[in-house]
Amino acid sequence: MKAAYLDRDIDLGPYIPETDDDVIICRCEEITKGEIRRAIHEGMYTMTEIKRFLRTGMGLCQGQTCTRLVKNILQKEMARAVQPSEEPTPRAPARPLSMEDYGKELTK
């Protein structure tokens, strides 16, 4: 049996801009509330989908400041509680590393 919150036929109605849509929710990636709401109306119904589509929670803070805010926006737009299994998987920050530096790390 398919869970109701993953039903892709959900009609959320049209995206209607709100006065606070320009508020930045994810400071690291500079994602606004309006961008998150628009993504939800375009079919991103889980935290992981929003993270992959907009990169929320993928900045330097790794979602320490924005995950709760994104979850609240998702709950409001979907009119349901976000299930614990929908939490995005934390990932370590990645940064470019030269082969020279990588070789130094291997020889230590």
Secondary structure, DSSP 8 states (H G I E B T S, - for coil): ---GGG-TT---------TTTTSEEETTTTEEHHHHHHHHHTT--SHHHHHHHH-TT-STTTTTTTHHHHHHHHHHHHTS---GGGS-----------HHHHHHHHH-
